[in-house]
Amino acid sequence: MQNLVIDLLVTLAYGVVGVVLMGIGYGLVDVATPGKLHELIWTERNRNAALLLSSNLLGVGTIVVAAIVASEDDFFIGLVGAAAYGIVGLVIMAAAFLLLDAVTPGRLGELLVDPEPHPAVWVSAVVHLATGAIIAAAIS
């Protein structure tokens, strides 16, 4: 019974770290998006904004999973690693977004608010996913 309680507490701690990191990711996408992200997605049903946010959250989740797996049953190292790698991943994702925005025509943030699906948002979403996968691979 004691092992179950410990395992549940460990799971809770990792869950909290993951949710906090995804919250930070949400905030970063919100900053990159003109207007309010929650209104764009939940009120205006903007697919571009939803795709970019989803890819960011999946990228962060991938990093957290890799950090947990790489922790080799050392809870403290795993928890700190998940948080640290998650922050590094978010910084790299933001930098990749800014780099892509700088080398492509138009402003990616403005494309996100376009009610019509835009191919550039797919490219940016793949950058988020690829960044998460690269960092996850570097962890293990």
NUKOL-474790 format. One record per atom (N, C-alpha, C): atom name; residue in three letters; x, y negated, z negated. Coordinates in nm, 3 decimals, padded with zeros to 5 digits. Example, Ala and Ser with C-alpha at 12.3 -4.5 7.8 and 13.67 -1.06 7.14 Angstrom:
BEGIN
REC   site   code         X         Y         Z
REC      N    ALA    01.319    00.569   -00.780
REC     CA    ALA    01.230    00.450   -00.780
REC      C    ALA    01.320    00.330   -00.780
REC      N    SER    01.285    00.225   -00.708
REC     CA    SER    01.367    00.106   -00.714
REC      C    SER    01.290   -00.003   -00.787
END
This chain:
BEGIN
REC   site   code         X         Y         Z
REC      N    MET    00.081    00.120    00.000
REC     CA    MET    00.000    00.000    00.000
REC      C    MET    00.086   -00.127    00.000
REC      N    GLN    00.197   -00.121   -00.074
REC     CA    GLN    00.285   -00.236   -00.082
REC      C    GLN    00.343   -00.268    00.056
REC      N    ASN    00.379   -00.164    00.134
REC     CA    ASN    00.431   -00.186    00.269
REC      C    ASN    00.328   -00.254    00.358
REC      N    LEU    00.203   -00.216    00.345
REC     CA    LEU    00.097   -00.277    00.424
REC      C    LEU    00.086   -00.425    00.392
REC      N    VAL    00.089   -00.460    00.266
REC     CA    VAL    00.079   -00.601    00.226
REC      C    VAL    00.199   -00.679    00.280
REC      N    ILE    00.317   -00.623    00.267
REC     CA    ILE    00.437   -00.690    00.319
REC      C    ILE    00.427   -00.707    00.470
REC      N    ASP    00.386   -00.601    00.540
REC     CA    ASP    00.372   -00.610    00.685
REC      C    ASP    00.269   -00.715    00.726
REC      N    LEU    00.161   -00.724    00.652
REC     CA    LEU    00.059   -00.825    00.682
REC      C    LEU    00.112   -00.966    00.659
REC      N    LEU    00.189   -00.985    00.554
REC     CA    LEU    00.248   -01.117    00.527
REC      C    LEU    00.351   -01.155    00.633
REC      N    VAL    00.429   -01.058    00.677
REC     CA    VAL    00.527   -01.082    00.784
REC      C    VAL    00.453   -01.121    00.913
REC      N    THR    00.348   -01.047    00.943
REC     CA    THR    00.268   -01.076    01.062
REC      C    THR    00.207   -01.216    01.053
REC      N    LEU    00.157   -01.250    00.937
REC     CA    LEU    00.100   -01.383    00.916
REC      C    LEU    00.205   -01.491    00.939
REC      N    ALA    00.325   -01.471    00.885
REC     CA    ALA    00.432   -01.570    00.901
REC      C    ALA    00.468   -01.588    01.048
REC      N    TYR    00.485   -01.478    01.120
REC     CA    TYR    00.516   -01.489    01.263
REC      C    TYR    00.401   -01.555    01.339
REC      N    GLY    00.279   -01.521    01.300
REC     CA    GLY    00.163   -01.582    01.365
REC      C    GLY    00.159   -01.732    01.345
REC      N    VAL    00.189   -01.775    01.224
REC     CA    VAL    00.190   -01.919    01.195
REC      C    VAL    00.298   -01.989    01.278
REC      N    VAL    00.417   -01.931    01.283
REC     CA    VAL    00.525   -01.990    01.363
REC      C    VAL    00.482   -01.999    01.511
REC      N    GLY    00.426   -01.892    01.562
REC     CA    GLY    00.382   -01.892    01.702
REC      C    GLY    00.275   -01.996    01.730
REC      N    VAL    00.177   -02.007    01.641
REC     CA    VAL    00.069   -02.104    01.660
REC      C    VAL    00.123   -02.247    01.649
REC      N    VAL    00.213   -02.272    01.556
REC     CA    VAL    00.272   -02.406    01.543
REC      C    VAL    00.350   -02.441    01.671
REC      N    LEU    00.427   -02.346    01.722
REC     CA    LEU    00.502   -02.371    01.846
REC      C    LEU    00.408   -02.397    01.963
REC      N    MET    00.300   -02.321    01.971
REC     CA    MET    00.203   -02.346    02.079
REC      C    MET    00.135   -02.482    02.060
REC      N    GLY    00.114   -02.522    01.936
REC     CA    GLY    00.060   -02.656    01.911
REC      C    GLY    00.155   -02.765    01.959
REC      N    ILE    00.284   -02.744    01.936
REC     CA    ILE    00.384   -02.840    01.985
REC      C    ILE    00.383   -02.841    02.138
REC      N    GLY    00.373   -02.722    02.197
REC     CA    GLY    00.365   -02.714    02.344
REC      C    GLY    00.244   -02.787    02.397
REC      N    TYR    00.131   -02.771    02.329
REC     CA    TYR    00.009   -02.843    02.367
REC      C    TYR    00.036   -02.994    02.364
REC      N    GLY    00.100   -03.039    02.257
REC     CA    GLY    00.130   -03.181    02.244
REC      C    GLY    00.220   -03.232    02.355
REC      N    LEU    00.319   -03.152    02.394
REC     CA    LEU    00.409   -03.194    02.502
REC      C    LEU    00.334   -03.204    02.635
REC      N    VAL    00.247   -03.108    02.663
REC     CA    VAL    00.169   -03.114    02.787
REC      C    VAL    00.074   -03.234    02.781
REC      N    ASP    00.018   -03.261    02.664
REC     CA    ASP   -00.071   -03.376    02.649
REC      C    ASP    00.003   -03.506    02.678
REC      N    VAL    00.127   -03.516    02.631
REC     CA    VAL    00.208   -03.636    02.657
REC      C    VAL    00.237   -03.651    02.807
REC      N    ALA    00.258   -03.539    02.876
REC     CA    ALA    00.290   -03.543    03.018
REC      C    ALA    00.167   -03.570    03.105
REC      N    THR    00.051   -03.564    03.044
REC     CA    THR   -00.074   -03.577    03.118
REC      C    THR   -00.138   -03.712    03.092
REC      N    PRO   -00.168   -03.787    03.198
REC     CA    PRO   -00.243   -03.911    03.175
REC      C    PRO   -00.382   -03.879    03.118
REC      N    GLY   -00.423   -03.950    03.018
REC     CA    GLY   -00.553   -03.923    02.957
REC      C    GLY   -00.540   -03.823    02.845
REC      N    LYS   -00.653   -03.776    02.799
REC     CA    LYS   -00.658   -03.680    02.689
REC      C    LYS   -00.670   -03.539    02.745
REC      N    LEU   -00.575   -03.453    02.711
REC     CA    LEU   -00.572   -03.318    02.764
REC      C    LEU   -00.698   -03.240    02.727
REC      N    HIS   -00.744   -03.255    02.604
REC     CA    HIS   -00.864   -03.180    02.564
REC      C    HIS   -00.987   -03.221    02.644
REC      N    GLU   -00.996   -03.348    02.681
REC     CA    GLU   -01.109   -03.393    02.764
REC      C    GLU   -01.095   -03.340    02.906
REC      N    LEU   -00.971   -03.343    02.958
REC     CA    LEU   -00.949   -03.293    03.094
REC      C    LEU   -00.991   -03.146    03.106
REC      N    ILE   -00.952   -03.066    03.008
REC     CA    ILE   -00.978   -02.922    03.019
REC      C    ILE   -01.120   -02.887    02.976
REC      N    TRP   -01.162   -02.931    02.859
REC     CA    TRP   -01.289   -02.882    02.804
REC      C    TRP   -01.411   -02.963    02.850
REC      N    THR   -01.392   -03.090    02.884
REC     CA    THR   -01.505   -03.170    02.929
REC      C    THR   -01.511   -03.176    03.082
REC      N    GLU   -01.397   -03.212    03.143
REC     CA    GLU   -01.394   -03.228    03.289
REC      C    GLU   -01.364   -03.097    03.362
REC      N    ARG   -01.327   -02.992    03.288
REC     CA    ARG   -01.296   -02.861    03.346
REC      C    ARG   -01.188   -02.869    03.454
REC      N    ASN   -01.086   -02.946    03.426
REC     CA    ASN   -00.977   -02.967    03.522
REC      C    ASN   -00.887   -02.844    03.527
REC      N    ARG   -00.885   -02.778    03.641
REC     CA    ARG   -00.807   -02.655    03.658
REC      C    ARG   -00.658   -02.681    03.656
REC      N    ASN   -00.615   -02.794    03.710
REC     CA    ASN   -00.472   -02.825    03.712
REC      C    ASN   -00.416   -02.835    03.570
REC      N    ALA   -00.485   -02.910    03.485
REC     CA    ALA   -00.440   -02.926    03.347
REC      C    ALA   -00.445   -02.793    03.273
REC      N    ALA   -00.551   -02.715    03.296
REC     CA    ALA   -00.563   -02.585    03.229
REC      C    ALA   -00.452   -02.490    03.271
REC      N    LEU   -00.416   -02.491    03.398
REC     CA    LEU   -00.310   -02.403    03.447
REC      C    LEU   -00.175   -02.441    03.385
REC      N    LEU   -00.145   -02.569    03.382
REC     CA    LEU   -00.017   -02.611    03.325
REC      C    LEU   -00.010   -02.579    03.175
REC      N    LEU   -00.117   -02.607    03.103
REC     CA    LEU   -00.118   -02.576    02.960
REC      C    LEU   -00.107   -02.425    02.937
REC      N    SER   -00.181   -02.347    03.013
REC     CA    SER   -00.177   -02.201    02.997
REC      C    SER   -00.037   -02.147    03.022
REC      N    SER    00.029   -02.196    03.124
REC     CA    SER    00.165   -02.147    03.154
REC      C    SER    00.262   -02.186    03.043
REC      N    ASN    00.244   -02.304    02.986
REC     CA    ASN    00.329   -02.347    02.876
REC      C    ASN    00.309   -02.257    02.754
REC      N    LEU    00.184   -02.228    02.721
REC     CA    LEU    00.155   -02.144    02.606
REC      C    LEU    00.206   -02.001    02.626
REC      N    LEU    00.192   -01.949    02.747
REC     CA    LEU    00.243   -01.815    02.775
REC      C    LEU    00.395   -01.812    02.770
REC      N    GLY    00.460   -01.916    02.820
REC     CA    GLY    00.606   -01.923    02.812
REC      C    GLY    00.655   -01.925    02.668
REC      N    VAL    00.589   -02.004    02.583
REC     CA    VAL    00.626   -02.010    02.442
REC      C    VAL    00.600   -01.875    02.375
REC      N    GLY    00.486   -01.815    02.404
REC     CA    GLY    00.454   -01.684    02.347
REC      C    GLY    00.557   -01.579    02.384
REC      N    THR    00.603   -01.582    02.507
REC     CA    THR    00.705   -01.487    02.554
REC      C    THR    00.834   -01.504    02.474
REC      N    ILE    00.872   -01.627    02.449
REC     CA    ILE    00.994   -01.655    02.372
REC      C    ILE    00.979   -01.604    02.228
REC      N    VAL    00.866   -01.630    02.167
REC     CA    VAL    00.844   -01.587    02.029
REC      C    VAL    00.845   -01.434    02.020
REC      N    VAL    00.781   -01.367    02.115
REC     CA    VAL    00.781   -01.220    02.115
REC      C    VAL    00.924   -01.168    02.126
REC      N    ALA    01.003   -01.224    02.216
REC     CA    ALA    01.142   -01.179    02.233
REC      C    ALA    01.222   -01.201    02.105
REC      N    ALA    01.201   -01.313    02.039
REC     CA    ALA    01.274   -01.340    01.914
REC      C    ALA    01.234   -01.240    01.805
REC      N    ILE    01.108   -01.205    01.799
REC     CA    ILE    01.063   -01.107    01.699
REC      C    ILE    01.125   -00.970    01.728
REC      N    VAL    01.122   -00.928    01.852
REC     CA    VAL    01.177   -00.798    01.890
REC      C    VAL    01.328   -00.794    01.864
REC      N    ALA    01.397   -00.904    01.891
REC     CA    ALA    01.542   -00.909    01.874
REC      C    ALA    01.585   -00.919    01.728
REC      N    SER    01.491   -00.945    01.639
REC     CA    SER    01.528   -00.966    01.499
REC      C    SER    01.575   -00.839    01.429
REC      N    GLU    01.552   -00.724    01.490
REC     CA    GLU    01.596   -00.595    01.436
REC      C    GLU    01.553   -00.577    01.290
REC      N    ASP    01.428   -00.604    01.265
REC     CA    ASP    01.366   -00.583    01.133
REC      C    ASP    01.424   -00.672    01.023
REC      N    ASP    01.494   -00.778    01.058
REC     CA    ASP    01.540   -00.875    00.958
REC      C    ASP    01.440   -00.991    00.962
REC      N    PHE    01.349   -00.992    00.868
REC     CA    PHE    01.239   -01.088    00.869
REC      C    PHE    01.288   -01.232    00.874
REC      N    PHE    01.379   -01.269    00.788
REC     CA    PHE    01.424   -01.409    00.781
REC      C    PHE    01.488   -01.452    00.913
REC      N    ILE    01.579   -01.370    00.966
REC     CA    ILE    01.644   -01.403    01.093
REC      C    ILE    01.541   -01.408    01.205
REC      N    GLY    01.448   -01.316    01.204
REC     CA    GLY    01.344   -01.314    01.307
REC      C    GLY    01.257   -01.438    01.303
REC      N    LEU    01.218   -01.479    01.184
REC     CA    LEU    01.131   -01.595    01.169
REC      C    LEU    01.204   -01.724    01.209
REC      N    VAL    01.324   -01.740    01.158
REC     CA    VAL    01.403   -01.858    01.193
REC      C    VAL    01.436   -01.856    01.343
REC      N    GLY    01.470   -01.738    01.394
REC     CA    GLY    01.500   -01.726    01.537
REC      C    GLY    01.381   -01.760    01.624
REC      N    ALA    01.263   -01.709    01.585
REC     CA    ALA    01.143   -01.739    01.663
REC      C    ALA    01.117   -01.889    01.667
REC      N    ALA    01.132   -01.954    01.552
REC     CA    ALA    01.110   -02.100    01.548
REC      C    ALA    01.216   -02.174    01.629
REC      N    ALA    01.342   -02.137    01.610
REC     CA    ALA    01.451   -02.207    01.679
REC      C    ALA    01.447   -02.186    01.830
REC      N    TYR    01.432   -02.061    01.871
REC     CA    TYR    01.425   -02.034    02.014
REC      C    TYR    01.300   -02.095    02.076
REC      N    GLY    01.192   -02.097    02.001
REC     CA    GLY    01.070   -02.160    02.051
REC      C    GLY    01.090   -02.309    02.076
REC      N    ILE    01.155   -02.377    01.982
REC     CA    ILE    01.183   -02.520    02.000
REC      C    ILE    01.276   -02.543    02.118
REC      N    VAL    01.382   -02.461    02.127
REC     CA    VAL    01.473   -02.473    02.242
REC      C    VAL    01.397   -02.450    02.372
REC      N    GLY    01.310   -02.351    02.373
REC     CA    GLY    01.231   -02.323    02.493
REC      C    GLY    01.143   -02.441    02.532
REC      N    LEU    01.078   -02.501    02.433
REC     CA    LEU    00.993   -02.617    02.463
REC      C    LEU    01.074   -02.734    02.517
REC      N    VAL    01.191   -02.755    02.460
REC     CA    VAL    01.278   -02.864    02.509
REC      C    VAL    01.320   -02.837    02.653
REC      N    ILE    01.358   -02.712    02.681
REC     CA    ILE    01.401   -02.678    02.817
REC      C    ILE    01.283   -02.687    02.914
REC      N    MET    01.165   -02.642    02.872
REC     CA    MET    01.046   -02.654    02.958
REC      C    MET    01.016   -02.800    02.989
REC      N    ALA    01.025   -02.886    02.888
REC     CA    ALA    01.001   -03.029    02.909
REC      C    ALA    01.106   -03.088    03.004
REC      N    ALA    01.231   -03.049    02.984
REC     CA    ALA    01.337   -03.099    03.073
REC      C    ALA    01.316   -03.050    03.216
REC      N    ALA    01.275   -02.925    03.232
REC     CA    ALA    01.249   -02.871    03.366
REC      C    ALA    01.132   -02.944    03.432
REC      N    PHE    01.029   -02.975    03.353
REC     CA    PHE    00.915   -03.051    03.405
REC      C    PHE    00.961   -03.188    03.454
REC      N    LEU    01.042   -03.256    03.372
REC     CA    LEU    01.092   -03.389    03.410
REC      C    LEU    01.182   -03.382    03.532
REC      N    LEU    01.266   -03.278    03.539
REC     CA    LEU    01.353   -03.262    03.655
REC      C    LEU    01.272   -03.237    03.781
REC      N    LEU    01.175   -03.148    03.772
REC     CA    LEU    01.089   -03.121    03.887
REC      C    LEU    01.014   -03.246    03.928
REC      N    ASP    00.967   -03.322    03.832
REC     CA    ASP    00.897   -03.447    03.860
REC      C    ASP    00.989   -03.546    03.930
REC      N    ALA    01.116   -03.550    03.890
REC     CA    ALA    01.211   -03.645    03.948
REC      C    ALA    01.250   -03.611    04.092
REC      N    VAL    01.253   -03.484    04.126
REC     CA    VAL    01.301   -03.445    04.259
REC      C    VAL    01.189   -03.416    04.359
REC      N    THR    01.065   -03.434    04.318
REC     CA    THR    00.953   -03.410    04.409
REC      C    THR    00.875   -03.539    04.429
REC      N    PRO    00.805   -03.550    04.542
REC     CA    PRO    00.727   -03.672    04.566
REC      C    PRO    00.607   -03.681    04.471
REC      N    GLY    00.569   -03.802    04.439
REC     CA    GLY    00.454   -03.823    04.351
REC      C    GLY    00.491   -03.802    04.206
REC      N    ARG    00.391   -03.812    04.122
REC     CA    ARG    00.409   -03.791    03.979
REC      C    ARG    00.330   -03.668    03.938
REC      N    LEU    00.399   -03.570    03.878
REC     CA    LEU    00.331   -03.447    03.839
REC      C    LEU    00.219   -03.473    03.739
REC      N    GLY    00.243   -03.564    03.648
REC     CA    GLY    00.140   -03.596    03.549
REC      C    GLY    00.011   -03.643    03.615
REC      N    GLU    00.023   -03.722    03.720
REC     CA    GLU   -00.095   -03.772    03.790
REC      C    GLU   -00.166   -03.661    03.867
REC      N    LEU   -00.088   -03.566    03.918
REC     CA    LEU   -00.149   -03.453    03.989
REC      C    LEU   -00.233   -03.367    03.895
REC      N    LEU   -00.195   -03.365    03.769
REC     CA    LEU   -00.268   -03.285    03.671
REC      C    LEU   -00.410   -03.334    03.651
REC      N    VAL   -00.433   -03.462    03.668
REC     CA    VAL   -00.566   -03.515    03.646
REC      C    VAL   -00.652   -03.512    03.771
REC      N    ASP   -00.594   -03.475    03.884
REC     CA    ASP   -00.670   -03.463    04.008
REC      C    ASP   -00.774   -03.351    03.991
REC      N    PRO   -00.899   -03.379    04.023
REC     CA    PRO   -01.001   -03.275    04.006
REC      C    PRO   -00.987   -03.158    04.104
REC      N    GLU   -00.917   -03.180    04.213
REC     CA    GLU   -00.895   -03.073    04.311
REC      C    GLU   -00.767   -02.997    04.275
REC      N    PRO   -00.770   -02.863    04.287
REC     CA    PRO   -00.647   -02.786    04.260
REC      C    PRO   -00.533   -02.834    04.350
REC      N    HIS   -00.415   -02.844    04.292
REC     CA    HIS   -00.299   -02.892    04.368
REC      C    HIS   -00.186   -02.790    04.359
REC      N    PRO   -00.125   -02.755    04.473
REC     CA    PRO   -00.018   -02.654    04.473
REC      C    PRO    00.102   -02.692    04.385
REC      N    ALA    00.128   -02.819    04.367
REC     CA    ALA    00.242   -02.861    04.285
REC      C    ALA    00.224   -02.818    04.140
REC      N    VAL    00.102   -02.809    04.095
REC     CA    VAL    00.077   -02.766    03.958
REC      C    VAL    00.114   -02.618    03.943
REC      N    TRP    00.090   -02.539    04.047
REC     CA    TRP    00.130   -02.398    04.044
REC      C    TRP    00.281   -02.386    04.034
REC      N    VAL    00.352   -02.470    04.107
REC     CA    VAL    00.499   -02.468    04.102
REC      C    VAL    00.546   -02.503    03.961
REC      N    SER    00.487   -02.605    03.904
REC     CA    SER    00.524   -02.645    03.768
REC      C    SER    00.490   -02.535    03.668
REC      N    ALA    00.378   -02.469    03.686
REC     CA    ALA    00.339   -02.359    03.597
REC      C    ALA    00.440   -02.245    03.605
REC      N    VAL    00.485   -02.213    03.724
REC     CA    VAL    00.585   -02.106    03.739
REC      C    VAL    00.717   -02.146    03.674
REC      N    VAL    00.751   -02.273    03.679
REC     CA    VAL    00.872   -02.320    03.611
REC      C    VAL    00.859   -02.293    03.460
REC      N    HIS    00.742   -02.320    03.402
REC     CA    HIS    00.720   -02.291    03.260
REC      C    HIS    00.737   -02.141    03.232
REC      N    LEU    00.674   -02.059    03.312
REC     CA    LEU    00.681   -01.913    03.291
REC      C    LEU    00.822   -01.861    03.309
REC      N    ALA    00.890   -01.907    03.413
REC     CA    ALA    01.027   -01.862    03.439
REC      C    ALA    01.121   -01.908    03.327
REC      N    THR    01.102   -02.028    03.279
REC     CA    THR    01.184   -02.078    03.169
REC      C    THR    01.164   -01.992    03.045
REC      N    GLY    01.040   -01.961    03.013
REC     CA    GLY    01.012   -01.874    02.899
REC      C    GLY    01.077   -01.737    02.916
REC      N    ALA    01.068   -01.682    03.037
REC     CA    ALA    01.128   -01.548    03.062
REC      C    ALA    01.280   -01.554    03.053
REC      N    ILE    01.340   -01.658    03.103
REC     CA    ILE    01.487   -01.671    03.099
REC      C    ILE    01.535   -01.679    02.954
REC      N    ILE    01.468   -01.761    02.875
REC     CA    ILE    01.507   -01.773    02.735
REC      C    ILE    01.484   -01.642    02.660
REC      N    ALA    01.371   -01.577    02.689
REC     CA    ALA    01.342   -01.448    02.627
REC      C    ALA    01.451   -01.346    02.659
REC      N    ALA    01.496   -01.344    02.785
REC     CA    ALA    01.602   -01.251    02.825
REC      C    ALA    01.734   -01.286    02.756
REC      N    ALA    01.759   -01.415    02.737
REC     CA    ALA    01.884   -01.455    02.671
REC      C    ALA    01.885   -01.416    02.524
REC      N    ILE    01.769   -01.404    02.463
REC     CA    ILE    01.760   -01.369    02.322
REC      C    ILE    01.804   -01.225    02.298
REC      N    SER    01.764   -01.137    02.388
REC     CA    SER    01.790   -00.994    02.362
REC      C    SER    01.925   -00.948    02.402
END
